[in-house]
Amino acid sequence: MTPPHSDQGFVRMPDAEFEAILTRAAEEGAKRALADVGLDGDEAALDIRDLRSLVDCIRLVRRTAMQTAVRMITTGVMLALLAGIAIKLKIFGGSP
């Protein structure tokens, strides 16, 4: 039995059958992609959770590093201002 053809020579198939073929192809492609990066098998879910946890930790470290840098810069500026005020007011017994 040959599948029905349109007048332009294309093969016609029911929408449900086409959707089933697309779904099966997408699942096979996803499985192949996961296998290519080594995320197939029984431990795949655990590996993905570990990767997400690692990414979250990297984001936390980056955010903490930025906060620390901003605090150090702010402290340095404040110390420089205080030193300038102390010198201007001759608090440390500057020359007369």
TORMAR-654130 format. One record per residue (C-alpha): x, z, y; residue in one letter. Coordinates in steps of 0.02 Angstrom, whole numbers, plus 50000, padded with zeros to 5 digits. Each point is the difference from the previous one (the first is absolute). Example, Ala and Ser with C-alpha at 12.3 -4.5 7.8 and 13.67 -1.06 7.14 Angstrom:
REM TORMAR-654130
506155039049775A500694996750172S
This chain:
REM TORMAR-654130
500005000050000M500704995250169T499665010650155P498854992150131P500874990550138H499464996950178S499964982450073D501735003050078Q500755004249830G500075019050019F499505011549858V498465010850032R499785017449928M498785014150031P500485012650135D499985014649877A501254991249885E501114995550149F499975018350059E500465005949825A501484988049994I500595005850172L499845018449951T500984997449839R501364990150092A500155013650133A500165013749868E501334990349905E500954996450161G499955018350051A500615005549828K501424987450007R500495005350176A500045018449950L501024995749845A501244990250107D500365015350108V500045011849851G498365008950032L499144996249835D499695011749855G499425017849980D501065007550138E499474987550134A498755011550086A501285014150006L501324988150069D498834994250138I499575018050046R501855004150006D500344985050112L498605005150118R500665017850004S501744993450039L499344989250143V499055015150069D501605010449994C500974986450090I498684999650137R500075019050016L501914999750013V499934986350131R498715009450103R500975016449987T501624991350050A499174992750154M499285016950048Q501705008249978T500864986750106A498725002150139V500205018949995R501904998750008M499934988150147I498755011150090T501075015449969T501554990950064G499114994750159V499355017650028M501755007549974L500754987450120A498685004550131L500325018549977L501884997450013A499754989850159G498905013750074I501265013449952A501424990350082I498964996350155K499525018350022L501795005649960K499395012149869I501654999949904F501045005150150G500534983350066G501274998450142S499405005650173P
